[in-house]
Amino acid sequence: MIQIAVLGHGVVGSGVVEVLGQNAAHIAHKAGEGIEVKRILDLRSFPDLPYADRFTTSFDDIVNDADIRIVVETMGGLHPAYDYVKAALENGKSVVTSNKELVAAKGDELLAIAKKNNLNFLFEASVGGGIPILRPLDQCLSANNVTEIAGILNGTTNFMLTRMLGDNMDFDEALALAQSLGYAERDPSADVDGHDACRKICILASLAFGKHVYPDQVHTEGIRNLTLADVAYAAACDSVIKLIGRVVVDGDKVHSIVAPMMVPNTCLLSGVSDVFNAVMVRGDAVGDTVFYGRGAGKLPTASAVVADVIDEVKHFKARKYLYWEQGAADYVLPAATYTCRSLLRVKAADGLLENLSNVQVVTYDGAPADELAVLTEPMTEDAVDALIRESGATLINRIRMMDL
C-alpha cells in the first residue's frame, strides 16, 4: 500500500480524497498497488468526516514521515505551497500539484530539484483541470515541432462572454451571474484581469518549448473593458470575442500574449461556450489539434490529480521525463513587436483613415454615431500605438484579431 499526503482540504483536496476512496479498487489495478491517504494538512478540523483522524495542522507530520512517498498539494497560491513542495522534494517525496500559480512561477526550480533527487513533480491539473493536455503535449505530440498554442484557458471569463453574446448582458451583469452560480470568486481579479489564463499559457509554453516562460514576461489584458458594442462589432466581423492565451514560436524565441481576441466563426475555438475550456496545439506533422472540456470543478480537477498520483506510483524506479530549463529575460519577445490585425474603435477618426491602407470599416445596426470602427491590416503593437498617436484619434477600445 502506497501512503500519500494531501495538502489542503478545500474543493480540489477533498475531491482527491473522495476519488481515491470511491475508486480505490480501480485505481489500485491501474497503479499496480493500493493508494491510501495517510495525512491531510489543513488548519481546520472536520470531526464529522469518516477520515477525521487523518488530519494534521503540522507539515512536519508529513515531511518527516518516511512512509509517505507522495505529497499532493492543492492549497493554491505561492506561500506556503512553494515552501512545502520544495521541502517535500528535498526530503525524497514525489509531488503532484494542481497549483497553476506555483508551477508558472517556480516550475523550473522545482523540476530541477525533482530531477536531482530522481523524483517526479507532476501537475496535469494545473492547466486544464480535467482536460488532459500536458501529458498529450509532452508525450503524444512529442514527434512534432509545435509552432503555436492558443486557447480559451479560463472558464469564468468564457461563461461571462457567452452571456454577453447570447443574452445581451453587460460585463457587470455577467459577472454577477457568474458569482451567483459559483463560477467566479468574490474577488474575480485573477479571472477577469487575465492572470489565471496567463499562468496557464506560461506552463504550456514552458513545456512545449523547453524553456520557462514567466508570467511577468507575458503581455496580459483581461475583459473588464469589454462592452456590448465590442461584442456587436465582433459579430459584424463574423467573429466572437474570447479571452485567448497564445504563444507563437519566432525563431529561437517566442511571442506570448493574453488578451480578448476576435475569433473567426470558422475557427474551432469560436464554438467553445459557457465554462468550457479548449486548447489548440499546432504541430508541423499533426496540424491543429484541440483539447476540450471543463477546465475546473471539484471532481474533474481531482481526476487529473489522481491520474498524476497513479503515474508517480508507476514511476518510483523509472523517473518520468518532464522538464524544462530556466528562462531568460530575452526569451519572450517584446509585446511591442507582436503582429496581428486589430479592431480599433475611435473618435475623431479623420486622421486615422488617412494613415491606413487595406482598412475595413466595420459597423452594425445601432452602432454609436460618434465613433468609427476599423479592422486594420496586420500591424505590430508599436505601429498601432503610433498610428493612434499621430492621427490624433481618441481610442475607445482595441480588440485583436486571432488569425489562424
C-alpha positions in Angstrom: 0.0 0.0 0.0 1.4 3.4 -1.1 0.9 6.1 1.5 0.3 9.7 0.4 -0.5 13.0 1.9 -2.8 15.8 0.7 -2.1 19.4 1.5 -5.3 21.3 1.7 -8.9 20.0 2.1 -10.7 22.6 0.0 -12.6 21.9 -3.2 -9.8 20.1 -5.0 -8.2 18.4 -2.0 -11.5 17.0 -0.8 -12.2 15.8 -4.3 -8.9 14.0 -4.4 -9.7 12.2 -1.2 -13.1 11.4 -2.5 -11.9 9.9 -5.8 -9.2 7.9 -4.1 -11.7 6.4 -1.8 -14.6 5.9 -4.2 -12.5 4.3 -7.0 -9.9 2.6 -4.8 -10.1 -0.9 -6.4 -9.9 0.6 -10.0 -7.0 2.9 -9.0 -5.1 0.0 -7.4 -5.5 -2.0 -10.6 -4.2 0.9 -12.7 -1.3 1.7 -10.3 -0.3 -1.8 -9.6 -0.6 -1.1 -5.8 -3.2 0.3 -3.5 -3.0 4.0 -2.6 -4.0 5.4 0.8 -4.2 8.9 2.1 -2.3 8.8 5.4 -2.3 12.5 6.3 -4.3 15.6 5.3 -2.9 19.0 6.1 -5.5 21.7 7.0 -5.8 24.4 9.7 -9.5 23.4 10.0 -10.9 20.3 11.6 -13.5 18.1 10.1 -14.8 16.0 13.0 -17.8 14.6 11.1 -15.8 13.1 8.3 -15.1 9.3 8.4 -11.4 10.1 7.9 -11.2 12.8 10.6 -8.3 11.1 12.3 -6.0 11.7 9.3 -6.0 15.5 9.6 -3.0 17.4 10.9 -2.1 21.1 11.2 1.6 20.5 11.1 3.5 19.9 7.8 6.3 18.3 9.9 4.0 15.3 10.4 4.1 14.8 6.7 7.6 15.8 5.6 9.2 13.7 8.4 7.1 10.6 7.8 9.2 8.1 5.8 6.1 6.1 4.9 4.6 9.0 2.9 6.1 8.7 -0.6 3.9 11.2 -2.5 2.6 14.7 -1.5 -0.4 16.2 -3.2 -0.5 19.9 -3.0 -3.9 21.5 -3.6 -3.6 24.6 -1.4 -3.1 27.2 -4.1 -1.1 30.3 -4.0 2.7 30.6 -3.7 3.2 30.5 0.0 3.3 28.3 1.9 2.7 26.0 -1.0 6.2 26.6 -2.6 8.0 26.0 0.7 6.1 22.8 1.4 6.6 21.4 -2.1 10.3 22.3 -2.2 10.7 20.6 1.2 8.9 17.5 0.1 11.1 17.1 -2.9 14.2 17.7 -0.9 13.1 15.0 1.5 12.6 12.3 -1.0 8.9 12.6 -1.8 7.4 13.0 -5.2 4.9 15.7 -5.6 1.6 16.3 -7.5 0.1 19.7 -7.7 -2.9 21.4 -9.2 -1.5 24.9 -8.3 -1.0 26.9 -11.6 0.4 29.9 -9.8 3.2 27.7 -8.2 4.1 26.0 -11.5 4.0 29.1 -13.6 6.3 31.0 -11.1 8.6 28.2 -9.8 8.2 25.3 -12.2 11.8 25.4 -13.5 13.3 25.3 -10.0 11.0 22.6 -8.7 11.5 20.4 -11.7 15.3 20.8 -11.3 15.1 19.6 -7.6 12.9 16.7 -8.6 15.4 15.7 -11.4 18.4 16.0 -9.0 16.7 13.7 -6.4 15.3 11.2 -9.0 11.7 12.1 -8.1 8.7 13.2 -10.0 6.9 16.6 -10.0 3.7 16.4 -12.0 0.9 19.0 -12.5 -1.5 17.9 -15.2 -4.4 19.6 -13.3 -2.7 23.0 -13.2 -3.7 24.0 -16.8 -6.9 22.3 -17.9 -8.5 20.9 -14.8 -10.0 17.7 -16.0 -8.8 18.2 -19.6 -5.8 16.1 -20.5 -3.3 18.5 -22.1 0.1 18.4 -20.5 0.7 14.6 -20.9 -0.5 14.6 -24.6 1.6 17.7 -25.3 4.7 16.1 -23.7 4.2 12.5 -25.0 1.6 12.1 -27.8 2.8 15.1 -29.7 6.5 14.7 -29.0 7.3 13.9 -32.6 6.1 17.3 -33.7 7.7 20.7 -33.8 5.0 22.6 -32.0 4.8 26.1 -33.5 1.8 27.6 -31.7 -0.5 27.1 -28.8 -3.7 29.1 -28.3 -6.6 28.5 -26.0 -9.6 29.5 -24.0 -8.0 28.9 -20.6 -10.4 30.4 -18.2 -14.0 29.1 -17.7 -15.2 32.1 -15.7 -14.5 34.6 -18.4 -15.7 32.3 -21.1 -19.0 31.9 -19.3 -19.3 35.7 -19.0 -18.5 36.3 -22.7 -21.0 33.7 -23.6 -23.7 35.5 -21.6 -22.7 38.9 -23.1 -23.1 37.5 -26.6 -26.1 35.3 -26.1 -28.1 37.2 -23.5 -27.1 40.8 -24.2 -25.7 41.1 -20.7 -23.1 43.8 -20.0 -19.9 43.0 -18.1 -21.3 43.7 -14.6 -24.4 41.7 -15.1 -22.5 38.7 -16.5 -20.0 38.9 -13.6 -22.8 39.0 -11.0 -24.4 35.9 -12.6 -21.1 34.1 -12.7 -20.6 34.8 -9.0 -24.1 33.7 -8.1 -23.5 30.4 -9.8 -20.2 29.9 -8.1 -18.1 30.3 -11.2 -16.4 33.5 -10.1 -14.9 34.3 -6.8 -15.9 37.3 -4.7 -12.7 38.9 -5.8 -12.7 37.9 -9.5 -9.5 39.7 -10.4 -7.4 36.6 -11.3 -10.0 35.6 -13.8 -11.3 38.8 -15.3 -7.9 40.5 -15.4 -6.3 37.6 -17.3 -3.9 36.4 -14.6 -5.3 32.8 -14.5 -5.0 32.4 -18.2 -1.5 33.9 -18.2 -0.3 31.3 -15.7 -1.7 28.5 -17.8 -0.2 29.7 -21.1 3.2 30.1 -19.3 3.0 26.4 -18.3 2.0 25.3 -21.7 4.7 27.3 -23.4 7.4 26.2 -21.0 6.6 22.5 -21.5 6.2 22.7 -25.3 9.3 24.7 -26.0 11.6 23.6 -23.1 12.4 27.0 -21.5 10.5 28.7 -18.7 8.2 31.5 -19.7 7.4 33.6 -16.6 4.1 35.4 -16.1 5.7 38.8 -15.9 7.1 38.3 -19.4 3.6 37.9 -20.9 1.5 40.9 -22.0 -1.7 40.3 -20.2 -5.1 42.0 -20.5 -8.5 41.0 -19.1 -12.1 41.6 -20.1 -13.1 44.4 -17.8 -13.1 47.0 -20.6 -15.3 45.0 -23.0 -18.8 46.3 -23.8 -21.8 45.1 -25.7 -20.7 47.4 -28.5 -17.4 45.4 -28.8 -19.4 42.2 -29.0 -21.6 43.6 -31.7 -18.6 44.8 -33.8 -17.0 41.4 -33.5 -20.3 39.8 -34.7 -20.2 42.1 -37.7 -16.7 40.7 -38.5 -18.2 37.2 -38.4 -16.3 36.6 -35.1 -16.8 36.1 -31.4 -14.7 37.6 -28.6 -12.8 35.1 -26.4 -10.1 35.7 -23.8 -7.2 33.9 -25.5 -3.8 32.9 -24.2 -1.4 32.4 -27.1 2.2 31.6 -27.6 3.9 31.5 -31.1 7.4 30.4 -32.0 9.5 33.0 -33.7 13.0 31.6 -34.5 14.6 30.7 -31.2 12.3 32.9 -29.2 8.5 33.2 -28.6 5.7 35.7 -28.7 3.2 35.3 -25.9 0.1 37.3 -25.1 -3.2 37.0 -23.1 -6.0 39.3 -24.3 -9.6 39.4 -25.5 -9.5 38.5 -29.2 -11.9 38.2 -32.0 -12.0 34.6 -33.0 -13.5 33.9 -36.5 -16.5 31.7 -36.6 -14.6 29.4 -38.9 -12.2 28.5 -36.0 -12.9 25.6 -33.7 -12.4 27.8 -30.7 -15.2 30.1 -31.6 -17.8 27.4 -30.6 -16.5 26.9 -27.1 -19.0 28.3 -24.8 -20.0 28.7 -21.1 -17.5 27.3 -18.6 -15.8 25.1 -21.1 -12.1 25.5 -22.0 -10.2 24.5 -25.1 -6.6 24.4 -26.1 -5.4 24.3 -29.7 -1.9 22.9 -30.4 -0.4 23.4 -33.8 2.3 20.8 -34.8 4.2 20.6 -38.1 3.2 16.9 -38.6 -0.2 16.6 -36.9 -1.6 20.0 -37.9 -4.1 21.5 -35.5 -5.4 19.5 -32.5 -7.9 20.8 -30.0 -8.3 19.6 -26.4 -11.8 20.5 -25.0 -13.6 20.1 -21.7 -14.4 21.5 -18.3 -11.3 23.4 -17.1 -12.2 23.4 -13.4 -14.5 21.9 -10.8 -14.0 19.6 -7.9 -14.1 16.1 -9.5 -12.8 17.0 -13.0 -9.7 18.5 -11.4 -9.4 15.8 -8.8 -9.5 13.3 -11.7 -6.4 14.8 -13.2 -4.6 15.0 -9.8 -5.2 11.3 -9.1 -4.1 10.3 -12.6 -0.8 12.0 -11.8 -0.6 10.2 -8.4 -1.1 6.9 -10.3 1.6 7.9 -12.8 4.1 8.6 -9.9 3.3 5.3 -8.2 4.2 3.5 -11.5 7.4 5.5 -11.9 9.1 5.3 -8.5 12.0 3.5 -10.0 11.8 5.0 -13.5 11.5 8.8 -13.4 9.1 10.3 -15.9 11.0 12.9 -18.1 9.0 16.1 -17.6 11.4 19.0 -17.5 12.2 22.5 -18.9 15.1 24.8 -18.5 15.3 28.1 -16.6 14.0 31.0 -18.6 15.8 34.1 -19.9 15.0 37.8 -19.9 15.1 38.0 -23.7 13.4 34.7 -24.5 9.9 36.2 -24.8 9.9 38.9 -27.5 8.7 42.4 -26.5 5.0 42.8 -26.7 5.5 45.8 -28.9 6.6 43.5 -31.8 3.5 41.2 -31.7 1.8 41.4 -35.0 -1.9 41.0 -35.8 -5.0 42.7 -37.2 -6.9 44.8 -34.8 -10.4 46.2 -34.5 -10.0 49.9 -33.5 -12.9 51.9 -32.1 -12.0 55.6 -32.2 -13.4 59.1 -32.1 -12.0 62.0 -34.2 -11.1 59.5 -36.9 -10.3 61.5 -40.0 -6.6 61.4 -39.4 -6.8 57.6 -38.8 -8.3 56.8 -42.1 -5.7 59.0 -43.9 -2.9 56.9 -42.5 -4.4 53.5 -43.1 -4.3 51.2 -46.1 -6.2 48.0 -46.7 -8.6 49.0 -43.9 -12.1 47.6 -43.5 -14.7 49.9 -41.9 -16.9 47.9 -39.5 -20.4 48.8 -38.4 -23.7 47.3 -37.2 -27.3 48.4 -36.8 -27.4 50.7 -33.8 -23.6 51.4 -33.7 -22.7 54.6 -31.9 -22.9 57.5 -34.4 -20.0 59.4 -32.9 -17.3 56.8 -33.4 -15.6 54.8 -36.2 -14.6 51.2 -36.1 -12.0 49.8 -38.5 -10.3 46.4 -38.9 -6.6 47.1 -39.7 -4.1 45.1 -41.8 -1.6 43.1 -39.7 0.4 45.6 -37.7 2.8 45.5 -34.7 1.6 46.8 -31.3 4.1 49.7 -31.7 2.7 50.6 -35.1 -0.9 50.7 -33.8 0.1 52.9 -30.9 2.0 55.2 -33.3 -1.0 55.3 -35.7 -3.4 56.4 -32.9 -1.0 58.9 -31.6 -0.1 60.5 -34.9 -3.6 60.6 -36.2 -5.0 62.5 -33.2 -7.8 60.0 -32.8 -9.1 59.0 -29.4 -9.0 55.3 -28.8 -12.2 53.8 -27.3 -11.1 50.2 -27.4 -8.9 47.9 -29.3 -9.5 44.2 -29.9 -7.0 42.0 -31.6 -8.0 39.5 -34.3 -6.8 35.9 -33.8 -5.7 35.0 -37.3 -5.2 31.3 -37.8 
